[in-house]
Amino acid sequence: MCIRDRDKPMNKSRAIVEVDLDGAYVMSSLPIKESDKIKTFDKFVKDLKKLLK
């Protein structure tokens, strides 16, 4: 998975999530670039189940 395009600068909100936070789940009808720290909301339940094991 690609964190960002090297040709485009990272926007401020994404940079905060990638660097300062442990991660975030995004609920949007628009496509996003996923990474280990930024995922679509549909992956939340799966990740939560992993944490609870």
N, C-alpha and C positions, 0 to 999 in steps of 0.2 A: 504494500500500500504506500502511496505517495503522500507525504506530509503536505507538500506544496509544489507548485511549479517553480522551478529555479528562475524562470524568466519574469515572474511576477512577484512583487514584494508581498509579504504576509500582512494582512490587515491587523489592526491593533487588537481587536477582540480575539481573533484566532491566536495571535502571539501570546496573549495572556493565558489562554487555556493550554497551549502547548508548553509553555515555560513555567508558569506560576502555579497552575492547578494540577491535580492528579488526573483530571479528565472531565469530559462532558458528553452528554447525550443530546442530540439535536433532533427536534421534531419539526420537519419542514417538508413542504411539497416540492421544493427545489432540490436538485441534486447537490450533494456536498462532497468534498474530498475527505475521505475518512483516513484516520491514522490510528495508532495504538491508543491515543488519548482522546480523539474526537470520533464518535461513532453515532450512527443513526439510532433513534429511540427504540426501534424494534429489537435491537441487540441488548437492551437493558435487562430484560428478564433473564435471558441466557447468562449474562455476566453475573447477575445477582445470585442465581442458582449456584454458580461456581464458587462464589464467595461464601455461601452458606454451607457448603460441604465440609 
